[in-house]
């Protein structure tokens, strides 16, 4: 799936890599990269994966399914794209290119969304692929398919027994834009899987039970993510950040989920400790005092956030930083260290 760029010293061809993201019914697992945004290592430097030119043009397949006509499909996707484009602190924009007979995942240079029948993927509601330039990190094409093996709805208030297409589309457009999964959610074990109880991000990797429409509305974590990836002129100046380390007996903890809770508004933004030293950084925070909590990643499968065999540590108790952290406008609150103890 990947063509490596030439490094023969005379020229460097642009290779292409394919990333795939799955939105899951509770109980399934799928390997994807780590939240919040994705990067490549090129010549010892990190390159962020993003669209370099906007508006991002997309096309919609001309086939509907029971409960969703082709025109409803187009209108629903337009609302999903508009939800992300309306974020006032982000500069991302999208443009409808038209209806097409082409199907998602055809390598045709077009970003296409539509239904495909995949009954063998019995827990996969939708899938997004990103075709990227391995040298620049630029997204070249992104396709999204929605699994027609499930029952879908576009009803304003949702329908029992059917998944809300707009909610799922908002999640997938987040992936199409370059965002990974968020872990701000709570689940409960049901049989061999999990059921979502609450989620404070539309980018949570497990979908609400059918009939729910809560995923149509972006939360603070989603807004911070898309704004960090595509900042407008004032985003950096009007928001702040928090950074530091998560440690256990002086040793860094990799993969800890670190959450900042804004005391005045209740907004929650989070990330992970992503180095062997347990380092983390949360951008896009509103100025003011925050409660900081660190917890193991135990409300979703690890493979929804990290590649298999990543040395993620979940063997510790959830903890709070013993003081409020005041995030400044346009700056960082200063490094903090949060110590955790084994379970």
N, C-alpha and C positions, 0 to 999 in steps of 0.2 A: 504494500500500500504506500510505501515511501520511497522516493527517489532521493538519494543523498546528494548534496551539492558537490561539485567538483572542487578539489583543493590541489590541483596540479601546479599552482603557482602562476599559470598563464591567464586563466580566467576562472570565474566562479559562477557556475550556472545556478539558477534558482531552483532548488528542489521543492517538492510539494509533500506535505504530510496531511493525513486525514485523522481528525479527532472525532469521536462519536460519543454522544451523551444520550442517556436513556432516562425517561421519566417513568417511574415504576408504580405499580400497584403494591400495596404493603406486602412485605414478605420477600421481595426479590432483591437481588444484588446485581451490580454492574460496575465494571472498572471505569473510572474517569479520573481526571486530574484533580488537583487540590484547589479548593476555594481560596481566594476570592476572584482572582483573575489569573490567566494562564500566561506562561512565558516559555521561551526557548533559550538554551544556552548556546550562544554563537561567539566563538573566539574569546571565551572567558567572560562574556558579559551577558546579562539577562535582557532578552527582547520580549516585550509584551505583545501578546496576540490580540489584534484588534483590526477593525476596518480602518484603512488610511484615508479613504475617500467616502464622503457622504453627500447626498443621501444614498443609502443602501437600497438598491433596486431589487425587488422580489416579484415572483410570479406565482400564480395560484392555479393548481391543476383543475380541470373542468369537470371532475367527477364528484358528485355528492354521494351521500349514503342515506339510509333510512333515518329520517328525522332531521336531515341537514341537506338542503338543496344547494346546487352550485352557487347561486347568488348569495345565499345565507353564509356559505363558506367564505366567499370573498369579503362580505361585510364583517364577519366575525374576525377574520385575520386583520382587516383594516383597523378595527377597534383595538386589537392586541398591540399592533405596532404603534398606534396613537398613544396608548398608555405609557409606553417607554419614551416616546418622543416628547411627551408633555412634561417630563421631569425638568423643572426650571433650572437646575444646576448642571444639566448635562447638555452636550452639543450634538448628540447623535440624532440623525434624521433618516427617514425611510421613504421610499417611493414605489408605488404600485406600478409594475411594468405591464401587467395585463394577464388575461386568462390564457392558459396553455394546455395542450394535450400532453406535453412532456410530464413525466412522473418524477417524484423526488428520487435522488440518488443517481440520476443520469448525469454523467460527467460532461455537461454541455456548456459550462461557463455561466449558467443561470442559477440563481437561488430560487428554488421551487418548493412550495408547501402544498401538501395534499394528503389524501387518504391512500393507504395501501393495505391489502389484506395480509396479515401475518398471524394467523391463529396459533402457530407454533410458539410465538412469543406471548405466552398466556398471561404474563404479568407486566408486559411492556405496553404502556398507553401511547407513547410517542418517542421518537428518536430524532435528534439533531446531529448533523455532521458538519464539520468545518474543514474546508480544504484551505491549507495555509501555505504561505511562502516561508520556507525554512530559514531563509537568510534574514528577512525583514520582520517576520511575524505577521505580515499583512494577511488578512482573510481574503481569499480569492473567490470563494463560493460557499454557500451554506444551504443545505437542504433540510427540510423537516417533513417527516411522515407521521401521520396519525393512524393508529391501528384500527382499521374498520371492523376487526373482530369484536370490538366492544360496542356498546350502545352509546350514542352521543346525543347531546341536546344543545340547542341555542336559545332555549326559553329564557326570558329575562330573569326569572326567579329560580331557574333550575328545574329538573324533573327527577323524581325518585326513580332509581333503577338505571339512570343514564349519567354519563360523565359530562360535565360542563365544558364544551369545546373552547369557549373563550378563556376560561381559567387555565386550561392546559396550554392554549396557544400563547398566553402571556408568559408562562414559564419557558416555553420553547424559544420565544423571541429573545428572552434573556440569554439563553445559550447561543442563539444565532449572533447576538451582539458581542459575545465573548466572555460572558459570565459563567462561573461554575456554580456548584451547589452551596447553599447556606445550611448551617446546622441549627439554626434557631427554630426549634420545634420540639414538640413532646409527643411521644408515642406510647402505646401500651402493647404488650405481647398478646396476640390472639392466635391460639393454635401454634402453627409453625412460623407465623409472620408477625407483623406489626400493624397497628391501626393508628392513624394520625388523630391526636386529641386536639392539638393546637399547633399553629405555625405562625411565626412572626416574620415570614419571608415567603414570597411566591417561589423563590428558588430552593425551597426545601425539597429534597429528592423524592419524597413519598407524597402521593396525591391524597387529597381529602377523599372520603367515601363519596360514591356517586350521589348526585343530587345537590352538592354544595357548590356555591358560586363565590366563596370567599377569596379564591385565587385571582379574581379579576382586579384586585386593588393592590398596588405596590405598598410595601412597608419601608420603614426607615433603612433597614439593611439593604434592600434592593436599590433604593435611591442612592445610598452611599456607594454601592458597587458600581452602578452605571455612571455616576458622576466622577468617580475616581478613574474610570477607564476612559471617559470622554468628558473631561472637565470643561465647563464654560469659563468665561473670563473672570468670574468672581468666586468660583468654587473654592480654590485654594486659599483665597484671602478671607473668606467668610466662615470657613470651617477649620477645625484643628485635628490633631492626631494624638494617639497614645501609643507608647512603645515600651518594651521591656523584655523580661524573661520569665519563663515558668520553670521552676527547679524542684527537684526532690532530693533532699539531703545534699544540696550543692551541685547536683548533676542536672543538666538540661533535660526537659521533657519534650519529645517531639510529638506533634499531633494533638496537643491539648487545645480544647475549644475555649477561647477567651472572649468574653462578652462585656461590653460597656453599656451601662444603663443610665440614660440621662435623667437625673432626679426630677427636674421640673416638667419634662414632657413625657417621660416614660419610653422614649425612643430607644430601641436596642440595635446595636451594630456590633458585629463580631468577626473574628477571623481565627486562624490557628497559629500555634507556634510551629514554625516551619524550618527550623535548623536543629542540628544536633545539640546546640547550646540552649535550646528552648526559646529562641528569640521570636517575638511577634511584633506586629505593628497594625494599628487600626486607624484608617484614615476616614475623612468625611464626617467627623463628629461635630455636633453642635457645641459651641462654647458653653462652658459651665461645669458644675460638679457632676461626676459620674461615679456610680457604684461599679466595681470591677469584679467579675466572677470568672473562675476557671473551672472547667468540668471535663470529665472524660467524654469521648465521643461514643455515647451509648444509646442514643435515640434514633439511630439509623445505622445501616451497615457500613463498615469502614470502607468497603470497596466503592461506595457511592462518592467518596471524597479522595481516596488515595489509591495509587496503583497497588496491585497485589504484592505482598512481601515487603511493603514499606514498614519500617520499624516503628509503627505507631504505638504509643503507650496509653493504655486505658486503665491501668491498675493503680488508680489513686482516687482519693475522695474529692468531691467538689468543694471548692474553697472560695472565700471572698478575700480581697485585699483588705487589710485592717484599717483603711482610711479612704475617704473620698479623694478622687483625683480631679482637679480642676483643669479642664482642657481650655487652652487659650485660643482666641480667634487668630487664625493665620499662623499657628505654630504648634509645636509638640509639647505635651505636658511634662516631658522628661522621663527617662527610663525608670521603670518600676520593676521590682522582683517579687513574684508571687510564689511562695513556697507551698507545696502540697505534700500530703502524707499518703502512704500506701493504704489501700482498702483493708 
